[in-house]
Amino acid sequence: MPKILNETLETIEKRKSTRAFADTPITPEEKETILHAAFRAPTAGNMMLYTILEIEDQAIKDHLAVTCDNQPFIAKAPYILLFLADYQRWMDVYTLSGVKERCAELGLRYREPQAGDFLLAVTDAVIAAQNAVIAAESLGIGSCYIGDITENYEDNRRLFSLPRYVFPAALLCFGRPNREHTPETQVSRFAPEFIAHKNTYHRLDAAELERMMQNLQDKFPTGRYLEGAQNLGQHQYFRKFNADFSFEMSRSVREALKNWDCE
């Protein structure tokens, strides 16, 4: 717990993912407030390289509940926002402004968005999403990130009519927590000594890695390991890094990057 606390920091401190929502709807005023907070997020060059879709259609919610790793709570979320990394809007501005023709007249190189631009737009979108998360939390509205939205790129592109330079960076489910089904305890984090360093990267040695994992190990009974795993590191590898969804996520991003001139 930090030594300095104020209302904003307390909001950040108490925030945890919410997957069980009360039936209470999110009001138009609350939606407007959450979106406004997203719009006030830091953004590269004030370009706002993102678009936000509110997903109201229940059929789309039901579809996402299946394609995003079969998570039924997505279909029940009162308020869903999809944050899209979006360079298409600026490319359309450049086309409207005759940029390509003017580059030719001046003998300048004209280029399409590349890998760096993709990463910049994704960063913009995720920063805006986190502003929305904190704003919602301050209103008593819980949230949950759905990382699986970066999978199934072709399906999502069709579902949301995404043009070439738009990519689904983050999906957020919002709703007031159902207190009967929401755990009161927060998931612990690694100790700061293993995460925050000064000036240069510090690669943890074996003893440090053991200490880092011990806090998690103490709260994770060995009986909960996935079949075949002998320790928590193996469990995490099998459950996350080597899982089918991780392979699909990488495939999906590679497919999307084909549309961003990444040579």
N, C-alpha and C positions, 0 to 999 in steps of 0.2 A: 504494500500500500504506500503510495507516495506521501511525502510529508506535507505537500501543498495540495489542497483540495478546494475546488469551488463547484458551483452548480454544473458547469460544463464538464469538468473532470469527473464528477460523481456520475454523470450520465454515461460517460465512456466506461467508467469502472464497473458499473452494474450491468452493462449490456451483455446479453448472451443470445445465441441463436434460438428462435422460436419456431417450432414446427407444429404446435397444437394451438389453433386459433379459436377464440370465442366467436359467436355468431354476430356480434355487433359490427355493423358496417363502418367503414371509414368515411367520414363526412367529406363533402366537397371542399370545405375550408381546410381540413387536415391534408387532403390531397394537394391542394394548392400550396400549402406551407411546405410540404415535403419536396415538391417540385422546385419551389423557389430556392430552397436550401441547396438542391442539386445544381441549379443554375449559378449559384454563388461560389461554386467550387473553383479552386485554382485550375487554370487551363493554359495550355501551351500557346503563347502568343495571342491570347484572348480569341482563339479561333473556335473554341467550343467544338472539338472534333468528336461529337457524339450526338446521337438522337435517342430520345426516350419514348418507348411505346408503352402505353397502358394496355394491358391485356384484359379486356372485359368479356370477350366471347368465351362462354363456358366450354364450347367444343374445343377451342384452342387450349384452354387450361387442361382439359381432359387429355388432350394429345400430349402436351408437355409433361404431364404426370407420368406418362408411359415412356416417352423418348428420353426424358431426363432421369434415367436409371430407375424407373418404376418407383416413384415417390408420390403416393396418393395425396399427401397433404397439399401438394401444389394445386390440385384441382379445387381444394377447399379454401384456399387463401382469399380473403376479402379484397385484397388489392395487390396486383402484380405489376411490376415495372421491368421492362426489358431495356437494358442499356446497350446501345449499339455503337461500336467504334465506327465513325463515319467521316471518311474523306471525300465521299461522293459530292456532298454539298459544295465544298470548296472547288472541286474539279469542275462542277457545273458553273460556278461563278467564273472560273478561269476561262471556260469555253465561251460564256456569255460576254466576257470582257475582251475576247479576241487575243488572249495571251499567246496561243500557239502561233498565230499569224504574226504577231508583233515580235516574237522571238526569232522567227525566220527573217523578218526585215532587219533585225539588229544583229543577226549572225550569232544568236545565243542558243544554247542547247535547251530544248524543251523536253521535259521528262514527265512520266506518269508516276503515281505513288509507288514507293518501294518498301522494303522490309522495315526500315527505320520509321517511315511514316505510319505503317501498320502498328508498330509498337507504340508510337506516340499517341495515336488515336485510341488504342486500347487503354493506355494509361489515363488519358483524359476521361474516358468513360467510367473507369473504375474509381477514380477520384470523385467524380460526381456522384456515383453510386454510394460511396461511403458517407458523403455529406447527407444524402437522403436517409441513410441508416441512422445516423446520429440525430438528425432532426426528428425522425419517427420515434426514436427511443425517448427523446425529451417530451414527446406527447403521450407517452405511455403505450406506444404501438411497437410491437416486436417485429423482428425481421429475420430472414434467413437467405443467405446467398445460395444460389444453385449453380455450382461450377459446371455441371453437366451440359449447360446450354452451349458450351463450345464444341460439343460433339455433334454429330449428324448435320454437318454444315449444309449439305445439299438439301436435306429435308427442311431445315430452318430457312434456307434461302427461298425455297418455294413457299413455305408457310407464311412468311412475313413479307414476301415480294421485295427481297433485298437486292439492290443494284450491285454493281461490280465491287465498289470500294466501301462496302459496309459489312461489318462482321459482328455477330452477337457476342459481346464481351462479358456481360454479367446479367443474370436474372435474379430479381429480388422478390420474395414473397413477404407481404406485410399483413399484420393483423394484431388485434389485442390478444395477449396471451390467455389461453384457457388455463386458469390457475390450477385446475384439477389435474391437468395432464402435463404441466410444464415443470421440469425439475427446478428446485430452488438453488441448487449448487451450480457454480460456474465451472467450466472446464479449465484446469490449471494450465499455466504457460511455463515454458522453460525459464529458468532463472536468468536474470539480466546478464550475469557474468559470461554466459555461453552465447549470447546474442549481440551484445553491444560492446564494441571495441574502439580503439582510438587509432586513427591515421592509416593503419594498414590492416589487411585481412589476417586474422589469427586462425589457423587451422587447428582444430581441437585434436589433442592426442588421445590415445586409448583411455587413459585414466580420466580425462575430462569428459569424454563421451560416456563413460560408465556413470560418472556423477550426474551428467545431464539427464540420462535416461532413468536414473534411480527414482526420481520423484514420480515419474509416470508409472514405473514398475510397481512402486508401493501401492498405487491406487488401481492397479490392473491385475486381477487374479490370473494366475497361469492357466486356470481352467477355462478362460475365455479366449485363449489363443485359437486361431484358425487351425484346422486339421493340417498336420505336417509341420507347423511352426514350433520351434523349441524355445524361443525367447521373444521378447517384445519387438526387437528389430526385424526378425523374420516375419512376425505377425503383420507388422506395418507394411513390409515389402509385399507380401502376398495380398494383403487387403487393399492396398492403394496403388503402389508403384507398378506392380506386375499384374494388376487386374485388367479385365477386358476393357473397362471404360477408359483406362489410361491409354491403351493402344488406340482406341477409337478417337480419343481426344487429339492425340498427335496426328493421326491420319486426317482428321477433320481440319485441323489447322493447316496442315500441308496443302490440302485441297484448296482452302481459302486463299492461301498465299500465292497460288497459281494466278489468281486474278490481280495480285499486286506485283508489279514488275520487279521481281526479286533477283534478277541476274546480276 
